[in-house]
């Protein structure tokens, strides 16, 4: 079920970075499109902050792993709710930061508050300053997420025009 999420995000990546002349391996919605222990999370965050400055967006750090059921549920939930995907595309540069035995990204994550569980979200301003640490369990409903709580969270932390 992960393929449609990646396909939709890959399309958004191609459209966004085609317009900016940059390679489509990153884009204003998700960079990278999955949790990858081989990626340099610090570089990804720096690239996201540069993109946020360029576009006037916020940075949303999505901390988790491919092993994380709730991480996959969150991706599917966003894909199935066009309103959420639209808010993310319009207002955020999302960076997936991997945490697993191969790469815990401890050095990068040491700059942020403790993560109580996964997935976990951090909202940064366009300069990389932490605005919000969000435990995603507060956005859950049953075995999924609550649409109104999730939309409210994203809307609250979106940049103001």
C-alpha positions in Angstrom: 0.0 0.0 0.0 3.0 2.3 0.2 3.5 2.6 -3.5 0.6 5.0 -4.1 2.0 7.4 -1.5 5.4 7.3 -3.0 3.9 7.8 -6.5 1.9 10.8 -5.5 4.9 12.3 -3.7 7.2 11.5 -6.5 4.9 13.3 -9.0 4.8 16.3 -6.6 8.6 16.2 -6.4 8.9 16.3 -10.2 6.5 19.2 -10.6 8.0 21.3 -7.8 11.6 20.9 -8.7 11.0 21.0 -12.5 9.9 24.6 -11.9 12.9 25.4 -9.8 15.4 23.7 -12.1 16.6 21.3 -9.3 16.8 17.5 -9.4 13.6 15.8 -8.4 15.1 13.6 -5.6 13.8 16.3 -3.1 10.8 18.5 -3.2 8.7 20.8 -1.2 6.4 18.1 0.2 8.8 15.2 1.2 12.5 14.9 1.0 13.3 11.9 1.1 10.1 10.1 0.3 10.9 7.2 2.8 12.9 6.7 5.9 16.4 5.8 4.7 19.3 4.9 7.1 21.8 5.8 4.4 20.7 9.4 4.1 22.5 12.3 5.7 19.7 13.7 7.9 21.7 16.9 8.6 22.1 17.6 4.9 18.4 16.9 4.3 17.4 19.3 7.1 19.7 22.0 5.7 18.3 21.5 2.2 14.8 21.7 3.5 15.6 24.9 5.4 17.0 26.4 2.2 13.8 25.3 0.3 11.6 26.7 3.1 13.4 30.1 2.8 13.0 30.1 -0.9 9.3 29.2 -0.8 8.2 30.9 2.5 7.2 27.5 4.0 7.8 25.8 7.3 9.9 22.6 7.7 8.2 19.5 9.1 10.6 16.8 10.4 8.9 13.4 10.4 11.0 11.1 12.6 10.4 7.4 12.3 11.4 4.3 10.3 10.3 1.8 7.7 9.8 -0.6 10.6 7.1 1.7 12.2 3.5 0.7 11.5 2.2 4.1 12.7 4.6 5.8 10.3 3.0 3.9 7.4 -0.4 4.6 8.7 0.3 8.3 8.8 1.6 8.3 5.2 -1.5 6.4 4.1 -3.8 8.7 6.1 -2.3 11.8 4.5 -2.6 10.2 1.0 -6.2 9.4 1.6 -7.1 12.9 2.8 -6.5 15.4 0.0 -7.0 18.3 2.4 -4.0 17.2 4.5 -1.8 16.6 1.4 -2.8 20.1 0.1 -1.9 21.8 3.4 1.5 20.0 3.4 2.2 20.8 -0.2 1.3 24.5 0.2 2.9 25.2 3.6 5.6 22.6 4.5 8.8 21.1 3.4 8.7 17.6 5.0 11.9 15.7 5.9 11.7 12.0 6.9 14.4 11.3 9.4 15.2 7.6 9.9 15.6 6.1 13.3 16.6 2.4 13.4 19.4 0.2 14.6 21.5 1.0 11.5 21.2 4.7 12.0 19.6 6.3 15.0 20.5 9.9 13.8 21.4 10.7 17.4 23.7 13.6 16.6 21.0 15.3 14.5 18.1 14.5 16.9 20.2 15.7 19.9 19.3 19.3 18.8 15.6 18.7 19.4 13.5 17.6 22.4 13.3 13.9 23.3 11.1 11.8 21.1 8.7 9.8 23.2 7.4 7.6 20.3 7.2 7.2 16.5 6.3 8.8 14.3 7.2 12.2 15.9 6.9 15.6 14.2 9.0 18.7 14.7 7.9 22.0 13.1 10.7 24.4 12.2 10.5 27.9 10.9 12.1 28.8 7.6 15.4 29.5 9.5 15.5 26.1 11.1 14.3 27.3 14.6 12.2 24.8 16.4 8.6 25.9 16.8 6.8 22.8 17.9 7.5 19.2 19.0 4.4 17.1 18.3 3.7 13.6 19.7 1.6 12.1 17.0 -0.3 9.9 19.5 -2.3 13.1 20.2 -3.4 13.1 16.6 -4.6 9.4 16.6 -8.1 8.0 16.5 -8.4 4.3 16.9 -6.0 2.6 14.5 -5.6 5.7 12.4 -5.5 9.5 12.8 -8.2 12.1 13.5 -8.7 14.3 10.4 -9.8 17.4 12.3 -7.0 17.2 14.9 -4.4 16.6 12.1 -5.7 19.5 10.0 -5.8 21.8 13.0 -2.2 20.9 13.9 -1.0 21.6 10.3 -3.0 24.8 10.0 -1.9 26.1 13.4 1.8 25.8 12.5 1.6 26.8 8.8 3.3 30.1 8.1 1.0 33.2 8.1 0.7 35.1 4.8 
